[in-house]
Every structure is written in C-alpha cells, then in structure tokens.
C-alpha cells in the first residue's frame, strides 16, 4: 500500500503553471447556493501554499455525473465565487477545460490569481482514462499536484493520467489523509478498534477481511449486522439480510476467532414494523428480532457495549452508521457511538459519507482527530488497496 507519495514542498513551483486536481464536488442548489463548502475550504491551504511559492494554480475538478455532456447545472462558476471569497483573491472561472482559448486565458491571468477550469467530466474521456485527454490537460501545466483524495480511487485523466505526464506531488489535504490512514493501518497504537456500519455487508466484507489482520476489536452495527446475526443462528425478523453473503460472513467470524480479534455485534435492537420514520419503535430484550419487526438501530445494551469498546481504543477508525440516524427515533445508536469516538482518548479517524454526515449532524467534527473527505477512497484504503491517483504520483516524469 503506497501512502507516501512525493510531498508538495519537493516540487519546484516558482514561476510555474501548477495544475491542481481538487475535489469541488459539492452540493449546489438550483439558485447556485452551495449547501456545504467543506471540500472547498479543505483545498484552500494547498492553493495558498502554491501562491506563496510563486506558482500559478490552475484548478481541475468534477461536479456531479454529467456523463460526458455539458450540463448547465453542473458548471463550476458558483464554486469559483465561493473560493474567491475564501482566498481573498480573484478566481477566474473558465467555461471550458481544454483548448487554445483555455491556454490563452491561463497565460493572460493576473499574477497571484487562481484559474478554475470547467467541470472535467463534461469530457466523455475523463472517466475512461483517455490518453489524448490526459495530454490535453497536462499541456496546461508545468507541474501537477493531486489534492483530491475523494477522487484518488479513480483512474481518471485529471487524477492519474496527468500525474504520469508531469512532475507531480501530493497536496496538503491528500498528504494529511494518507498520513491519517497510515497511523491506523500501518503503525497503530494499540488497542486498535474499528467500528463498521452501513446497510449492506457485501460492501464491507473486503474491509472486514483486511482489518481482521490488523485490529484488536471489531464492532459491527447497522444493517450489515443482521447478516452476521443470521449467520450465528439468531432470528432477524424482516431486517435487511443478504442471504448470499451468509457463508462469507461465517468465514469472517471464523477468521476473527482464529486471529484473536474481539468481534462485537448488537445484543439488542431498536425495531419497527416497517421502514418508515413514523413507525413505532420497539426495543428487544436480546439479540433475536421477532417476526414482523425489522432492526433499524442498535439497542441500549449494544450502545453501552460499543461505547465501552470505543473508549478502550488507543487508535480508532469508524466507517458507517449504526442505524437509520436520519430519523430521530433511530439515531441513538449512531449518536452515542459518535460521541464515544469523539471522547475517545486515542487517535480517531472517521471516514465514509454517512459517518461524516452523522458527526456533522451531532456537531462532533471538531472533536475527531481526522475527518476524511473521501468516502470511496477511504473505504478502498481500509480494504488494503492502492489508490491509482496516489500511485501515479510516484510514476510521474
């Protein structure tokens, strides 16, 4: 696993056009209002560092999934406006991302300004790794910086294609992300505790397999826990279960036993008769769920068990909610686990879109040591996989 690409301070940027892949895939309303500017804010330190080094930042990002066509609601102009406010300097938003007009605009940009190219996914070749498009992007810069952790698991032109063509380095955000996961996966202080949740166990089995070689305790909650409980012989009512994954779950439980990993599963549940925020909440006494009910959150005994395990950690990583935390009646499991992560005395990392949304909902972000900006990328690191956007930085010319 490559977690140590060239750093930003190793790159000569003085007087150079610095092509920067950022992750500005932010939620934008129809009126151009940005609902959450976290990803824009997290890119600011790298942009400022480039400006201080005498470089000219030329930013590339995607927004949404336009599927290779120009979609007016997915233009990056609102992002340029917000970025300019944060930087306190001019951000020139271009209406295209390749071609002579773009090169000319970059050449004519004022010193100390920032250029933002149009949505790179307006090109059909972007997600296909088209070599010609990679060369077209690369021609706009002298050096390349990848600061888009949230896109680094994609082998796309603007992520890894350009990196292979120009002298390249990791931006400050990408470097911070990799260092955080290195502390968890390669050099953790022990005990190392992992908390996994989310709906489908199939999405996390590779993560579980990799983590069982590393962790001391593994907590499993959310919808994925019901497949584990069924594999153990418990009744699960009408809860979400992936029957085709039961045998693989049994193998995972056997591996946990062989490795001496303490596997913690829900011992009680908050249930409802239907998947609805208005369904009446029923708390079970034990791990079995009666017919006609589905598990929608972990119960009070489970919460106490999980909190105790979280507080024992010297290193802790959390990916995935414990239940349907968006509904007030079924948020207690995710909230209590989130608060236990925040109050844990060890080093804490939270990754995954839903987990990050949860700690934001409960105002816990400031108490977490590292909140990841990339759900898919963080999941692939937990699986033990290399990220193409990171590996390409070491392959650059």
N, C-alpha and C positions, 0 to 999 in steps of 0.2 A: 504494500500500500504506500503510494507516494504522497507524503504530506509535507514535503519540504522543497517546494519549487524555488527558483530564484526570487529574491526579495526586491521590493521597489527601489531601495537605496543602492542596489547593484546595477541599476540601469542608468545610463547617461542620457538625461532628458534635456539638458541645456540647449536651447535653440532648436529643439526637435519637435516635429509633429507627433504627439503621443496619442495613439489610437487606444481608447479605453473601452472595454466591454463592461458595462454596468447592468444592473438589474433594476430597471424602472417599470417593471410590470406591476403597476399599482392600480387600485380600483378608482375609476373615474366615472362620475355621474354624467348624464347626458348634457348637462349645462357646463361641463368642463371642471366641476369641483372634484378635487382629489380627496377621497374619504380617509385615506391613510397614507401619509407621506414617509413612513418609516424607512422604506428602502431608498428613497431619495436622500434622506438625512444620513443614512449609513454610508453613502457614497461620497459625502462631502469631504471627509478628511483626505482621501486619496486625491481628489481633484485639487484641493488646496496644496497638497504636497507637490503635485506636478507643477502647479503655477509657481510655487516658491523655488522650485528647481530650474525655472526658466523654460519649462516646456509649454506647449500649446495643446491643451486637452481637446480631443475630438472624440465625443462620446457616441457609443453604439448601444442600442437596447432593442428588445422586442416589447410589444404590449399586446396582450391577448393572443388570439389564434386566428389571424386573418387568412390563413391557408394560402399564402402566396398571392393575394389580391389586395389592392388598396381599399381599405375600409375607413371611411372618413371619421368614424367614432373612435378609431384606434390610432389616430395621429398623436404624436408626442408633444405638440405645442403646449398643452397645459402643464406638462412636466417641466418644460423649459422655463415657463413663467415661475413656477414654484422653486426650481433650482436656483434661478437668478436671485430670488428673494433670500434664499438661504446662504448663498455665496456672497451676496452683495456686489455682484459683478454682472456684466452683460452675458447672457446665454443666447447665442444665435441658433434658432431652430430652423433647420433646413427642411424643405418639402420632399427631398429625395435623399438617398443614402449612397448612391454611386453616380459616376459620370463626370463629364468635364465641368458642368455647372457647379457640382459639389466641390470639386477640386479647386475651382476658381474662388468659390466662397470661402473656403478654408484659407487659401492664400491671402485673401483680402481682409480676413478678420483682424480686428484690432489686437494689439499686444495686450496680454492679460485677460482676454476674453475667452469664453468657452463655446465650442461648437457642438451642437447636438444633431446627429443625423436622424433621418426619419426611420420609422419602425422597420427593422431589418427583416421582419417576417412578411413584409409586402413583397419580398422576392421568394418565388417558389423554391429556388435552390438553396435557401438558407438552411432549412431543416434537413435537406438531403446531402449537405456537405459538398455542394457543387464546387469543384476546384477553381473554375473560372470566376465564380462569385467571390471566393476567398481571395483570389488575386486582385479582384477589383476593390475589395475592402482594404487589403494590405497596401495598395498603391496610394492610399490617402494618408498613410502614416510612415514615420521613420522607425518607430519602436512601438511595441504593444504592451498593454497592461490589462490583465484579466482581474476585474474586481467583482465579477458576477458569480458569487458562489451558488446562488439559486439556479443558475443555468449551466453550471460546470459539469453536470452529469450528462449534458447533451453534446454530441459530437457534431456541432453545427459550425457553419462557416465563420460566424462572428465570434465564436467561442474558442474553438480549437484550430479551425482552418487557418485563421490569420496568425495564430501563435506559432504555427510551424513555418511561417514565411518571414517573420520579423524577429529581431532581438526582443525578448519578452520577459516579463516578470509578473509576480502576483501583487495585486494592490493590497492596501492595508486591511480592508474588510476580508478579502479572501484569505489573507495570511492569518488573521485573527480566528477565522472559522477553522482553519486547518490546525492551528495550534490548540484550540479548544478540544477538538476531537482526538488529537494526538494525546492530550492529557487523559482522555477517557480510554482510548483503545490501545495505546502503545506503552504508556507509562503511568498507570493509575495508582494513586494511593489507595490502600485497602482498609476496610472492605469497599469493593466496587458493587454498587447496586444499580440495576437497570429496571425501569418501570415502562412497560409496554401496554398500550391500549389501542383503541380503534375498533372498527366494525368487523373486518374480515381477517381471519387468522392466516389465510393464504398470502396476504400482503406482507406478513411479518415472519413467516417461517424461516426464510433465509437469514433474517436478522437474528432470530432466536438461535438458530444453529451456530452462527458466528459468535454471538455473545456468550453462549454456554461454555465456550473455550476461554472466556475472559472474566466473567462476573463471579461474585461470591453469592449474590442473591438476585433472583429474577422475579419481579412482580408482574402478573398478567391480569389485566382488567379489561373492561369494555366488552363489546360484542364478541371479540375473539375468544374471551374466556369460556364462553358456553360450549364451544367445540372441545376445549380441554376437559370441561366438567363431564360432557357426554362420554368422552374417551375414558374417563375414570369410572363410569357407570352411574353417574347421577342423572336424575330426571331434570330436564331443562324446559318443560312446558312447550310453549310456542316461540321460545327465544331463537335468535339468529344462530344457526348452526350450519357449518359446511361439512356435510357428511362425507364428501370425497376427500376431506383432509384429516379424518379421524386417525387413520393408520399413521400418517406422518406426525401427527400430534403425539401419538403414543411413543413413536421413536424419539421425539424431542424430550418427553418426560423420562424415558429410559436413559437418554444421554445426560440429562440433568442429574439423575441419581448416580450414574457412573462417575460423573465429574465432581460430585460432592457439592453441587450447586443447590442452594435452598430455593425451591420453587414455591412461590406464594400465589394462591388462587383465591377467588372470592369464597367466603364461608357463609355468606348470606346475601340477600339481594333486595333491591327496590324494584318492584314489578308493576305492570299494568296489564289490563285485559286487551289493550290494543296499542298500536304505535301512534300515540297522539299525546300532545302536551296537556290535554284536558282529561286524560284517563285517570281513574282513581288509583292512587299509589298504595301498593300493598307490600309490606315488609315480611320476608320469610324468616323463619327461625333458624334455618340451616342452609346447606348448600343446594338442596333439592328445590326445584321450582314446580309447583303444582300444575296440572293440566289446565289449559285455558289462560295461563298467565305467561308473560314474557319478561325477561330481565331487561331493565332499562338503566340500571345503575347498581353499583355495589352497595351493600347494606352497612349498617353501623358497626358491626363486628369486623367486617372486612376493612372498613375505613381505619379502624383502630389498629388492626394488624399491619396494614400498609404504611400507616404513619410511623409506627414504631420501627419498621424496617428501614424506611427512608431516613429517619433520624440517626440510624446506626451507621450511615454511609460516610466514608471519607472522600469518595468520589461517587457522583450520582448522575445518571442520564435518564431523561424522561422523553418518551415519544408516544403520544396517543392518549386520548381521554379515557376516563373510567366509565363513562355513560353518556347519555344524551344531555350534556351540560348546558345546551342552549335552552332547555326547558327548566324553569325554576324548580319544579317538583323533583327533577332528576339530576340536579347539578352538584349535590352534596359530595359525592364521591370524588369527582374531578376537582372541586374546590378544596376539599380537605387534603387531598394528595398534593395539589398545587401549593398549598400553604406549608405543607411539610417539606416540600422541596425548597421553598423559599427560606424556611427557617433552619434547614439542614446546615450543620457546621462545616460540612465538607465542600468540595468543589462541585458546582452544579451546572449542568448543560441541559437546555430544553430545545428540542428540535421537532419539526413536523407542524404543518399548518394549524391543525386543531389544537395542539398543545400550546402553541404560541398564542392562538386566539384566546384560549382559556386563561392563560396568565395575564393577558391584556384585560380580559373581562373582569378578572378579580383584582386588578391593579397590583400585580406581583412582579412585573417585569424588572423593576429596579433592584429587586432582591435576589435575582438569579445571576450567577456569575457570567454565563454566556447564553444569550438567546439567539438561536440560529435564524438566518434569513432564508434558508433553503430547505423546504420540506423533502422534495425528492432527492436532492443531493445529500442531505444529512442521512436519509434512510439508506442510500447506497453506501455511504461510509460505514454505517453500522452493520451493513451486510458484508463488509470487508472488501468492497470493490474499489478499483481505481476510478477516478473521475477523468474523463477524456480532456476536459478543459484544464485540468491541473497537470496531467501527464504531458500534454502538448507544450507546456511552458518549458519543460526540460528538453524538448525536441527542437526548440526554435533555433534559427540560424544566428 
